[in-house]
Amino acid sequence: MATIGDFDPLTSTVPATKIEITVSCSNHLFLSSQFGRTEVIDNTLNPDFVRKFVLDFFFEEKQNLRFDVYNVDTRSSNLSKHDFLGQMFCTLGEIIGSTGSRLEKTLSCNGRGGETPSVSVQTGIPGKKCGCIVFSAEELSNCRDIATMQLCANKLDKKDFFGKSDPFLVFYRSNEDGTFTICHKTEVIKNNLNPVWQSFTLPVRALCNGDYDRTVKVDVFDWDRDGSHDFIGEFTTSYRELSRGQSQFNVYEVLNPKKKGKKKKYVNSGTVTLLSFKVESEYTFVDFIRGGTQLNFTVAIDFTASNGNPSQPTSLHYMSPYQMNAYAMALKAVGDIIQDYDSDKLFPAYGFGAKLPPDGKISHAFPLNSNMDDPNCVAIEGVLEAYFQSLRSVQLYGPTNFAPVINQVARCAADMTDGSQYFVLLMITDGVISDMDQTKEAVVNAAGLPMSIIIVGVGPAEFDAMEELDGDEVRVSSRGRSAERDIVQFVPFRDYIDRSGNQVLSMARLAKDVLAEIPDQLLSFMRSRAIEPRPAVPASGSQSHSTATTTSTSISSIAKGRNTHA
């Protein structure tokens, strides 16, 4: 979601949902945190803690967590007064993405609050395994409400010299600091001053973040092909007002402040009317993940000659011993988050636009691991290794054809339309698509499948043509057919690069923006096929119970870019 004013992908503040974490341990004791601690349970090595941790879940972020376990010796709240037993690191995505949203891990005794203890403390011997810690994640039910509404307009201002106007609406939620965050755009209605927009659905939390009286601002624009959309006017409302449905209270004057200040007889720039509004509870992204839906992540990398000679520092593919290139950064930024939701951690990885050994045949979908029968790489590190190996063995060539890889993933997705799997294709490129017509047809076909496409542009090229594939404003069409869903997200990586050269921050910004739409895209497919999530998959594993001591646990968020509070 973009924010009005200075563009900063890190300013979005609406979580995908709120998650309640339940903690239990085996063969040890108490959990503590900078923002939350469990209660103390006396005389047991296998505590089941009653106190929960409630965390905001952002699918598009890597939310790192640290859990510390202590044996309580006194009534002091100072953790240094108690025996440190061990700690464990994980991400919130790991917990949610585990079978049945239940994660069991072994505690490590290698550190105390991030430091290495100099002496053994009870069972807290450095390097020793100190029992297990078990987490269960459950979504809080108040995140499920969705609103469906339809609006029309009347007598909007004419903005186009040779026509009327091509109006669309942009909805913004107000933030506590007085800024506004975009939460929805309608489709564009061409050449019409009295448009009727299609009904649309969005989560209530995205519209008001649970505050029914929070201001909702709506801007009315006239769409222009070059992106310089003309401002027609604006109006404000709230979720509570909208929930009244079609009535005299939901007819809004569209006002243009500049016109109002210049023209004494100015009345308005038209009106917008709410035609219908309904609220219902719906299945969420977490419901499907808990039910066993897997995210299948596929990577496709541009190996065309326009990237430059990989052995030269000026190349976008240059393998510096000191830092990752833009391709590797984009791949790792997105992959590190998605891999938490794929149980086998096997990722197909392809290249396109290169000449392959030994005969120099051009390929637009070759496996980076050179295995035509099995293109899977083990974990994101395996994808990176295969990418670097390919740079040493293939010849960069061209042209930049997207359709073959999209069709390759679409064929896999076509065999898995029962809701058990959802495919995410990451394409990283440095230039303009050579097969735009074929690519648009491939996107239109893929829109009916459990599939999303992320395109990241690297380097200094102009990527104007790519915007045509990102159907936020005008849905992609081919041969008279429009895409059933908006499944493409395009961003130029240069917009996310930290000015100080901090690669970690650059990667976090990129991942946050390109992954933010994936949960809603998955849900839109499931809705279109009336697929319901399966019951939460039972997790295997049991806890052994033995003798006793007094235990507590703490949890700390160590996520980059955001502090998570319980």
Disulfide bonds with the S-S distance in Angstrom:
Cys109-Cys130 1.32
